[in-house]
Amino acid sequence: MTVTQAPTDSAGLRARFDAELIAFLDRQDPDWPDGAPRGVFTTLRRFVLAGGKRLRPLFCYWGWRGAGGPDGTPIVVAAAALELFHAFALIHDDILDGSDRRRGEPSVHRIFADLHTRSSWRGDPEAYGRNTALLCGDLCAAWSDQMFHECGLDPETVHRGYAVFSLMRTEVIAGEYLDLVSGVGGGSVASALTVIRMKAARYTVTRPLQIGAALAGAPAELLDALAEFGDPLGDAFQLRDDVLGVFGDPAVTGKSVLDDLREGKPTVMMALARDAADRSQSSRLRELFGNPDLDAEGAAELRTIIVSAGALEKIEQMIQVRAEAALATLEHMALTPESRAALAALATQAVDRQR
Protein backbone atom coordinates (compact mmCIF):
# COMPACT_ATOMS: atom_id res chain seq x y z
CA MET A 1 0.00 0.00 0.00
CA THR A 2 1.31 3.46 -0.93
CA VAL A 3 1.27 6.04 1.87
CA THR A 4 0.91 9.61 0.66
CA GLN A 5 2.87 12.06 2.77
CA ALA A 6 1.09 15.29 3.68
CA PRO A 7 2.66 18.33 1.98
CA THR A 8 4.96 20.52 4.07
CA ASP A 9 5.78 23.21 1.51
CA SER A 10 4.22 26.62 2.22
CA ALA A 11 1.36 26.21 -0.25
CA GLY A 12 0.58 22.72 1.01
CA LEU A 13 0.65 23.82 4.64
CA ARG A 14 -1.62 26.77 3.91
CA ALA A 15 -4.12 24.37 2.37
CA ARG A 16 -3.90 22.12 5.44
CA PHE A 17 -4.39 25.09 7.80
CA ASP A 18 -7.43 26.20 5.82
CA ALA A 19 -8.87 22.70 5.83
CA GLU A 20 -8.63 22.57 9.63
CA LEU A 21 -10.11 26.06 9.96
CA ILE A 22 -13.04 25.01 7.77
CA ALA A 23 -13.54 21.86 9.83
CA PHE A 24 -13.46 23.81 13.09
CA LEU A 25 -15.90 26.47 11.86
CA ASP A 26 -18.22 23.81 10.48
CA ARG A 27 -18.30 22.22 13.94
CA GLN A 28 -19.41 25.55 15.42
CA ASP A 29 -22.31 25.90 13.00
CA PRO A 30 -24.75 23.47 14.69
CA ASP A 31 -24.02 25.08 18.07
CA TRP A 32 -24.89 28.60 16.94
CA PRO A 33 -27.53 29.77 19.44
CA ASP A 34 -31.15 29.47 18.32
CA GLY A 35 -32.66 32.86 17.63
CA ALA A 36 -29.33 34.62 17.18
CA PRO A 37 -28.96 36.19 13.71
CA ARG A 38 -26.55 34.16 11.60
CA GLY A 39 -24.97 37.23 10.01
CA VAL A 40 -22.13 37.25 12.52
CA PHE A 41 -21.29 33.60 11.95
CA THR A 42 -21.39 33.75 8.15
CA THR A 43 -19.44 37.01 8.04
CA LEU A 44 -16.71 35.64 10.29
CA ARG A 45 -16.47 32.39 8.37
CA ARG A 46 -16.00 34.31 5.14
CA PHE A 47 -13.51 36.73 6.73
CA VAL A 48 -11.32 34.02 8.29
CA LEU A 49 -11.16 31.99 5.08
CA ALA A 50 -10.74 34.93 2.67
CA GLY A 51 -7.05 34.70 1.91
CA GLY A 52 -4.23 35.84 4.13
CA LYS A 53 -0.57 34.85 4.16
CA ARG A 54 -0.95 32.37 7.07
CA LEU A 55 2.49 33.44 8.28
CA ARG A 56 1.75 32.89 11.96
CA PRO A 57 0.63 29.27 11.52
CA LEU A 58 3.63 28.66 9.25
CA PHE A 59 6.09 29.98 11.84
CA CYS A 60 4.35 27.98 14.57
CA TYR A 61 4.53 24.79 12.52
CA TRP A 62 8.23 25.21 11.75
CA GLY A 63 8.99 26.12 15.36
CA TRP A 64 7.53 22.72 16.26
CA ARG A 65 9.38 20.88 13.52
CA GLY A 66 12.61 22.74 14.29
CA ALA A 67 12.43 21.51 17.87
CA GLY A 68 12.03 17.94 16.67
CA GLY A 69 8.25 17.61 16.60
CA PRO A 70 6.78 15.31 13.92
CA ASP A 71 4.43 16.35 11.18
CA GLY A 72 0.81 15.56 11.93
CA THR A 73 -2.70 16.90 12.26
CA PRO A 74 -2.40 18.09 15.91
CA ILE A 75 0.32 20.66 15.19
CA VAL A 76 -1.49 21.81 12.04
CA VAL A 77 -4.63 22.42 14.12
CA ALA A 78 -2.72 24.19 16.91
CA ALA A 79 -0.95 26.40 14.38
CA ALA A 80 -4.18 27.18 12.51
CA ALA A 81 -5.71 28.40 15.77
CA LEU A 82 -3.32 31.37 15.58
CA GLU A 83 -5.13 32.47 12.43
CA LEU A 84 -8.33 32.88 14.42
CA PHE A 85 -6.45 35.05 16.90
CA HIS A 86 -5.08 37.00 13.94
CA ALA A 87 -8.66 37.53 12.74
CA PHE A 88 -9.50 39.00 16.15
CA ALA A 89 -6.52 41.36 15.93
CA LEU A 90 -7.32 42.46 12.38
CA ILE A 91 -10.99 43.16 13.13
CA HIS A 92 -10.17 45.25 16.19
CA ASP A 93 -7.25 46.97 14.46
CA ASP A 94 -9.49 48.05 11.59
CA ILE A 95 -11.93 49.55 14.09
CA LEU A 96 -9.17 51.44 15.89
CA ASP A 97 -7.63 52.65 12.62
CA GLY A 98 -10.92 53.43 10.90
CA SER A 99 -9.91 51.23 7.96
CA ASP A 100 -12.76 50.38 5.63
CA ARG A 101 -10.91 47.79 3.52
CA ARG A 102 -9.18 44.54 4.39
CA ARG A 103 -7.83 42.00 1.89
CA GLY A 104 -9.57 43.82 -0.93
CA GLU A 105 -13.00 43.60 0.71
CA PRO A 106 -14.95 45.77 3.16
CA SER A 107 -13.68 45.42 6.72
CA VAL A 108 -15.99 43.75 9.22
CA HIS A 109 -17.22 46.95 10.84
CA ARG A 110 -17.94 48.38 7.39
CA ILE A 111 -19.95 45.28 6.41
CA PHE A 112 -22.26 45.72 9.38
CA ALA A 113 -22.49 49.50 9.08
CA ASP A 114 -23.56 49.08 5.45
CA LEU A 115 -26.07 46.38 6.45
CA HIS A 116 -27.60 48.82 8.96
CA THR A 117 -27.89 51.50 6.28
CA ARG A 118 -29.42 49.18 3.68
CA SER A 119 -31.91 47.87 6.24
CA SER A 120 -32.99 51.39 7.29
CA TRP A 121 -32.63 50.44 10.95
CA ARG A 122 -32.87 52.98 13.74
CA GLY A 123 -29.75 54.51 15.26
CA ASP A 124 -26.25 55.23 14.03
CA PRO A 125 -24.98 52.82 11.33
CA GLU A 126 -21.33 53.52 12.20
CA ALA A 127 -21.83 52.73 15.88
CA TYR A 128 -23.71 49.55 14.99
CA GLY A 129 -20.89 48.49 12.66
CA ARG A 130 -18.20 49.13 15.26
CA ASN A 131 -20.06 47.43 18.09
CA THR A 132 -20.93 44.35 16.04
CA ALA A 133 -17.37 44.06 14.78
CA LEU A 134 -16.07 44.25 18.35
CA LEU A 135 -18.22 41.25 19.21
CA CYS A 136 -17.00 39.44 16.07
CA GLY A 137 -13.41 40.01 17.13
CA ASP A 138 -14.14 38.77 20.64
CA LEU A 139 -15.68 35.61 19.21
CA CYS A 140 -12.61 34.96 17.06
CA ALA A 141 -10.41 35.26 20.16
CA ALA A 142 -12.61 32.76 22.01
CA TRP A 143 -12.60 30.37 19.06
CA SER A 144 -8.83 30.60 18.83
CA ASP A 145 -8.50 29.52 22.44
CA GLN A 146 -10.94 26.65 21.91
CA MET A 147 -9.27 25.40 18.72
CA PHE A 148 -5.83 25.49 20.33
CA HIS A 149 -6.97 23.43 23.30
CA GLU A 150 -8.81 20.95 21.07
CA CYS A 151 -5.84 20.39 18.74
CA GLY A 152 -5.35 16.77 19.80
CA LEU A 153 -2.11 17.11 21.73
CA ASP A 154 -2.10 15.92 25.33
CA PRO A 155 -3.00 18.50 28.03
CA GLU A 156 0.55 18.81 29.39
CA THR A 157 1.90 19.55 25.91
CA VAL A 158 -0.86 22.08 25.20
CA HIS A 159 -0.14 23.77 28.52
CA ARG A 160 3.51 24.34 27.52
CA GLY A 161 2.53 26.11 24.34
CA TYR A 162 -0.36 27.96 25.92
CA ALA A 163 1.96 29.79 28.29
CA VAL A 164 3.59 31.49 25.28
CA PHE A 165 0.19 31.93 23.62
CA SER A 166 -1.04 33.87 26.67
CA LEU A 167 2.06 36.06 26.66
CA MET A 168 1.49 36.83 22.97
CA ARG A 169 -2.09 37.92 23.60
CA THR A 170 -1.03 40.29 26.37
CA GLU A 171 1.72 41.80 24.23
CA VAL A 172 -0.60 42.41 21.28
CA ILE A 173 -3.16 44.27 23.38
CA ALA A 174 -0.47 46.25 25.19
CA GLY A 175 1.07 47.06 21.81
CA GLU A 176 -2.27 48.32 20.50
CA TYR A 177 -2.53 50.61 23.51
CA LEU A 178 1.02 51.87 22.96
CA ASP A 179 0.04 52.56 19.36
CA LEU A 180 -2.83 54.74 20.57
CA VAL A 181 -0.55 56.58 22.98
CA SER A 182 2.02 57.16 20.22
CA GLY A 183 -0.71 58.58 18.00
CA VAL A 184 -1.47 61.39 20.44
CA GLY A 185 2.16 62.02 21.36
CA GLY A 186 5.27 63.06 19.51
CA GLY A 187 5.63 59.88 17.49
CA SER A 188 9.38 59.43 17.82
CA VAL A 189 11.36 56.76 15.97
CA ALA A 190 12.12 55.01 19.27
CA SER A 191 8.47 54.85 20.33
CA ALA A 192 7.39 53.63 16.89
CA LEU A 193 9.98 50.84 17.03
CA THR A 194 8.72 49.83 20.47
CA VAL A 195 5.16 49.64 19.15
CA ILE A 196 6.02 47.44 16.18
CA ARG A 197 8.14 45.11 18.31
CA MET A 198 5.30 44.46 20.75
CA LYS A 199 2.24 44.85 18.54
CA ALA A 200 3.47 43.17 15.38
CA ALA A 201 6.99 41.68 15.38
CA ARG A 202 6.68 39.24 18.25
CA TYR A 203 3.09 38.39 17.44
CA THR A 204 3.90 37.68 13.79
CA VAL A 205 7.16 35.73 14.09
CA THR A 206 8.72 35.26 17.52
CA ARG A 207 5.79 34.06 19.61
CA PRO A 208 4.35 31.71 16.94
CA LEU A 209 7.81 30.16 16.59
CA GLN A 210 8.12 29.81 20.35
CA ILE A 211 4.59 28.41 20.69
CA GLY A 212 5.44 25.63 18.25
CA ALA A 213 8.81 24.97 19.84
CA ALA A 214 7.37 25.00 23.37
CA LEU A 215 4.72 22.49 22.32
CA ALA A 216 7.54 20.25 21.13
CA GLY A 217 9.32 20.55 24.49
CA ALA A 218 12.16 22.80 23.31
CA PRO A 219 14.74 23.86 25.91
CA ALA A 220 15.00 27.47 27.05
CA GLU A 221 18.15 27.95 24.97
CA LEU A 222 16.29 27.23 21.73
CA LEU A 223 13.37 29.45 22.72
CA ASP A 224 15.83 32.30 23.32
CA ALA A 225 17.56 31.66 20.00
CA LEU A 226 14.21 31.75 18.20
CA ALA A 227 13.62 35.20 19.69
CA GLU A 228 16.99 36.37 18.37
CA PHE A 229 15.84 35.29 14.93
CA GLY A 230 12.18 36.29 15.22
CA ASP A 231 12.43 39.77 16.73
CA PRO A 232 14.48 41.43 13.96
CA LEU A 233 12.59 39.52 11.26
CA GLY A 234 9.27 40.59 12.77
CA ASP A 235 10.48 44.19 12.85
CA ALA A 236 11.45 43.95 9.18
CA PHE A 237 8.04 42.46 8.36
CA GLN A 238 6.18 45.34 10.00
CA LEU A 239 8.47 47.98 8.51
CA ARG A 240 7.66 46.51 5.09
CA ASP A 241 3.97 46.60 5.98
CA ASP A 242 4.23 50.30 6.81
CA VAL A 243 5.95 51.01 3.50
CA LEU A 244 3.24 49.13 1.61
CA GLY A 245 0.59 51.03 3.53
CA VAL A 246 1.77 54.23 1.84
CA PHE A 247 3.57 53.12 -1.34
CA GLY A 248 1.83 49.81 -2.11
CA ASP A 249 -0.60 49.02 -4.88
CA PRO A 250 -4.13 48.84 -3.38
CA ALA A 251 -5.10 46.27 -6.02
CA VAL A 252 -2.41 43.99 -4.56
CA THR A 253 -2.42 44.90 -0.85
CA GLY A 254 -6.21 45.08 -0.59
CA LYS A 255 -5.96 48.30 1.45
CA SER A 256 -6.13 51.96 0.58
CA VAL A 257 -2.88 53.95 0.56
CA LEU A 258 -4.82 56.79 2.19
CA ASP A 259 -5.77 55.05 5.46
CA ASP A 260 -2.44 55.28 7.32
CA LEU A 261 -1.88 58.87 6.15
CA ARG A 262 -5.38 60.04 7.04
CA GLU A 263 -5.16 58.33 10.41
CA GLY A 264 -1.77 59.86 11.13
CA LYS A 265 -0.43 56.40 11.93
CA PRO A 266 2.77 56.89 13.97
CA THR A 267 5.06 54.68 11.89
CA VAL A 268 8.85 54.63 11.92
CA MET A 269 8.85 55.90 8.36
CA MET A 270 6.80 58.98 9.22
CA ALA A 271 8.91 59.66 12.31
CA LEU A 272 12.02 59.57 10.13
CA ALA A 273 10.38 61.90 7.60
CA ARG A 274 9.52 64.42 10.32
CA ASP A 275 13.05 64.31 11.72
CA ALA A 276 14.66 64.92 8.31
CA ALA A 277 12.16 67.36 6.81
CA ASP A 278 13.12 70.98 6.17
CA ARG A 279 10.94 73.85 7.40
CA SER A 280 8.69 73.91 4.35
CA GLN A 281 8.27 70.14 4.34
CA SER A 282 7.56 70.11 8.08
CA SER A 283 4.79 72.62 7.56
CA ARG A 284 3.18 70.50 4.86
CA LEU A 285 3.56 67.35 6.97
CA ARG A 286 1.64 69.03 9.79
CA GLU A 287 -1.09 70.11 7.38
CA LEU A 288 -1.49 66.86 5.50
CA PHE A 289 -0.49 63.97 7.77
CA GLY A 290 -3.42 62.93 9.95
CA ASN A 291 -5.92 64.99 7.96
CA PRO A 292 -9.09 62.86 7.70
CA ASP A 293 -10.00 64.65 4.45
CA LEU A 294 -6.67 63.90 2.76
CA ASP A 295 -7.17 63.22 -0.95
CA ALA A 296 -5.04 61.42 -3.55
CA GLU A 297 -3.20 64.61 -4.46
CA GLY A 298 -2.28 65.29 -0.84
CA ALA A 299 -1.15 61.68 -0.40
CA ALA A 300 1.07 62.01 -3.46
CA GLU A 301 2.65 65.12 -1.93
CA LEU A 302 3.28 63.26 1.31
CA ARG A 303 4.96 60.42 -0.57
CA THR A 304 7.18 62.94 -2.33
CA ILE A 305 8.22 64.44 1.01
CA ILE A 306 8.93 60.99 2.47
CA VAL A 307 11.18 60.14 -0.48
CA SER A 308 12.97 63.49 -0.70
CA ALA A 309 13.61 63.54 3.06
CA GLY A 310 15.35 60.17 2.72
CA ALA A 311 12.88 58.36 4.98
CA LEU A 312 11.97 55.68 2.44
CA GLU A 313 15.62 54.90 1.74
CA LYS A 314 16.34 54.73 5.46
CA ILE A 315 13.44 52.34 6.04
CA GLU A 316 14.66 50.06 3.26
CA GLN A 317 18.09 50.00 4.92
CA MET A 318 16.52 49.16 8.28
CA ILE A 319 14.55 46.33 6.71
CA GLN A 320 17.67 44.89 5.07
CA VAL A 321 19.78 45.11 8.22
CA ARG A 322 17.15 43.37 10.33
CA ALA A 323 16.48 40.66 7.77
CA GLU A 324 20.20 39.94 7.46
CA ALA A 325 20.59 39.81 11.24
CA ALA A 326 17.76 37.28 11.47
CA LEU A 327 19.22 35.07 8.76
CA ALA A 328 22.69 35.22 10.34
CA THR A 329 21.21 34.00 13.62
CA LEU A 330 19.34 31.23 11.85
CA GLU A 331 22.57 29.73 10.49
CA HIS A 332 23.80 28.91 13.99
CA MET A 333 20.57 27.65 15.57
CA ALA A 334 20.15 24.04 16.69
CA LEU A 335 17.38 23.20 14.23
CA THR A 336 16.67 20.37 11.85
CA PRO A 337 17.99 21.13 8.34
CA GLU A 338 14.49 21.03 6.85
CA SER A 339 13.15 23.58 9.32
CA ARG A 340 16.17 25.86 8.87
CA ALA A 341 15.60 25.92 5.10
CA ALA A 342 11.87 26.50 5.57
CA LEU A 343 12.45 29.40 7.98
CA ALA A 344 14.98 30.99 5.63
CA ALA A 345 12.40 30.86 2.84
CA LEU A 346 9.71 32.27 5.13
CA ALA A 347 12.02 35.12 6.12
CA THR A 348 12.38 36.09 2.48
CA GLN A 349 8.62 35.87 1.93
CA ALA A 350 7.96 38.05 4.97
CA VAL A 351 10.22 40.86 3.79
CA ASP A 352 10.36 40.76 -0.02
CA ARG A 353 6.68 41.12 -0.81
CA GLN A 354 4.11 43.39 -2.42
CA ARG A 355 1.18 42.59 -0.12
N, C-alpha and C positions, 0 to 999 in steps of 0.2 A: 504494500500500500504506500502511495506517495503522500508525504506530509508537506503541505504548503506552509512555508514560513511567513508569518505576518510581516508586512513591509515596515522598515524602520527608517526609510528616507523621509525627508521633511514632508513631501506631498502625501506619502502613505500614512505617516503619523497624523497629519491633519485630518485625513479621511477617517482614521480610527477614532480620533478625539470627537469628531462630529457625529460619528455613529453612536458613541456612548452618550453624547449630549442629547441626541434625538431619543435614545432609549430611555434616558432619565426623564426627560420632559414628557414623553408619552406615558410614563408611569404616574406622573402627577395629574394627568388629564382626568382620570376617573375620580380622583379625590378632590377635584375643584368643588368648593362648597355650593350646594344647591341654592339657587336664588341669586348668587353673585354673578354679575355680568361677566361674560367670558372675554370681553375686550382686552382686559389686562393680560390674561393667559395667552391669547393668540398673538397679541402685540409682542410680548416678551419672547415667545417661541420664535417668531419671525426675526426679532432683533438679535437674539443670541446666535441664530444659525445663519445670519446674513453676512457671510464673509468674515474678515478679520485675519490677522497674520498668525494667530495661535502661538505667538512667541512664548508666552508664559508656560503653557503646557509643554512646549518643546524643551524649554530649559529645565523644567521639572523632570521630564522623562530622562533627559541626558544626565542630570544630576544623579538620578537613581542608577542609571546604567554605569556612569563613571565611578560610582562607589561599589560596583560589583553586583548590583541588582539585576535579575533576569528580566527579559522581555515577557510581557504577559498582560492580560486584561486588567488586573488590579491597579497597576501603575498607570495604565492609560486612563482609567476612570478617575484616579486620584488627581492626575495632571489635568484632565479635562475640567475638573471642578474649579480650577483656577480661572477658567474662562467665564464661569458664572460670576465669580467675584469681580472679574474684569468688567463684565456687563454692568454690575452694580456701580463700579467706579465711573464708567463712561456716562451712564445715565445721570448720576449726580453731578459729574463734572460739567456736562452740557447745561444743566440747570444753573449752576454757579456761574458759568461763563456766558450764559445767554446764547449758546450756539444752537442754531436751528437746523443744522445738517450734520449727519454722521454717516460715514460709509456711503455717501452719495444719496442718502435717503433722509426724510425728515427725522429729526431727533425725537425721542420718546415724548418729551413734554410738548413738542410741536404737534405730534400726532393727536394727542388728546385735546390740546387747545383748538385745533382745527375741527375735531369731532364736535366739540362744544358749540363752535360757531355754526357748523352745518346743521346741527340739531336744534338751533335756536333755543338753547336752554337758558334758564335764568342765571344771573351772576356774571362774573368776570371770566372769560375764556382762558386768559393767561394764567390766572390763579388756579383754575381747574386743571390746566395742563401741567403746571409745576407740581401741584399737590399729588396728582395721580402718578406722575413720573417718580416722585419721591417714594411712593408706596411700591412702585415697580422695582426700583432700585433696592429697596429693603427686602423684597421678596427674592431677588436674585442673590443677595447676600445670604439669606436663610437657605436657599436651595444649594448654594455653594458648600455651605457647612454640612448639609445633609448628604450631598453627593460624595464629599470627601470621606465622611465617616462610613458610608455604605460601599466603599470601593472594593471591598473583598479582602483586604489585608487584615491580619489579626489586630485586636485592640491595642496591644502594646506597641506594635509597629506604627499604627495610625497615631497613637499618642506622641511618638517621637516627632513625626512630621508636623503634627498639629501645633506643637509648641512654636515652631517657626512660622506656621500659618498665622497664628494669633499675633505674633510680633509684626508680621507684614501688614495685617489689617490696622493695627494701631498706628504704624508708621504712615500708611496712606492717608488716614484721616488727619493725623497731625500735620502731614505735609500739605493737605488741602487747606488747613487753617493757616499755616505759614504762608501759603500762596495768597490768601485773602489779606493777611497782614502786610505782605510785601506790596500788594496792590494799592494800599492806602498810604504807604510810606515812601521812602526815597527810591526804592528799587535798585539797590546797589548790585554790582556783579557778585559780591560775596553772598548776599542774601538770596539772589536768584540761583546760585549754585547749590546752596543749602536746600532750597525748595526742591530742585530737580533730583537731588540725591535721595531725599526722603520720600517725595511724592511719586517719583517715576523710576529712578534708576534701580533702587533696591527692589521695588515691587515688580519691575519688568524682568530683571535678570538675576540679581543676587539671591533674593528670598526664594523664588521658584527653584533655582539650582539647589539651594540649601534644604528646601522642603524635600525634594527628591532624594538628596544624599542622606538626609536625616532618616527618612523612611527606610533606606537601605542599611542603616546602622553605621554610617560613616563616622570616623573619629573626629575630634574637635579640630585637629590639624588640617584635615581636608576641608571642613566647613570654613575655616579661616582662609584657606587658600582660594576657595571658591569666591569668597568676598573680595579678595584681591583681584580676581579676574572680573567678577560681576560688577563691582562698583564703577570702575572707569568705563566699562562697556555700556552700562546702563546710562551713565552720564552722556556718553557719545550718542546713544540712541535718542535721548530726549533733546539734546542739542540739535540733532538732525530733524527731529519732529518740529522744533521751534522754527528752524529755517524753512521747512516745508509749509508751515502755517502762514508764512508771509510770501515766500517765493515759489511755492509749489503750484502744480496745475490742478485746479479744483476737479477737473474731469477724472484725474487719477487719484488724488487724495480723498475725494468725497467730501471735502470741507471748503468753505469759502476762505479766500485769502484776506477777507475783510474782518473776520471775527476777532482774531487776536489783536489787531490794530484798533478796532473800535472799542474793544474791552479795555485796552491799555494793559494787556497781559505783561507782567513784569519779568520778561525773559532775559537771559544773559545777553542775547544779541542786542536788545533794546538798551540795556544798561551800558553796554560797550559803545553803542551809538551816541548815547547822551554824553558819556565821558569824553568822546573824541570830537564831538560836534563843535563847530565854530559858533560865534554869536548868532549869526543869521540862521544857521541850521537849528540851533537850540530853540530859537523863537518859534520856528515852524514845527519842531517836534512837540513843543508845548501846545500849540494850536491844534495839531492834527492827531497826535497819538492819544488814544482814549476818548476821542470824539465819537459819540454814538451815531452821528449823522455822516461819518466819513464816507466819501464816495470813491469810485474807482480811480478818479484823477488824483484825489488826495492820497490814496494808498500808493499810487505810482510814485508820487513825490516822496513819500516816506521811504519807499524802497531805494530811490535814488540817493537819499541822505544816508541810509544804512550802508550802501555800497561805497559812496564817496568818503564817508568817515572811516572806512576800513573795518567796520564791524563784521561784515559778512566774511571777509578774508580771515579775520581773527577767529571767528567761530569755526570756520573750516579747519584752521590749524589746531584748535582745541579738540575738535572731533578726531582728527588724525592722531594727535598725541595720545589721547585716551584709548583709542582703538589699538594702537600699537602697544601701549602699556599692557592692555588686557591680553593680547596675543602673546606677548613676551612671558607673562606670568603662566599662561596656559602650557607653554612648552615644558615647564619644569614641574607641573602638577602630577601627583600620583593617580593617574586616571588610566582606564583601559584605552588602548589605541583607537578603537572605534569611537568612543565617546569624545576623545580629544579631537579627532577629525571632524566629528559632527558639530562640536562646539565652535571650532574654528570657522566652519561654514556658516553657522548661525551668527557668529560675530560679524561676518561680512554682510550677511543679509540685513542685520539690524542697523548697520551704518550706511551702506551703499544702497540706497533705495530712493524711490520716487513717491512712496505712499506710506 
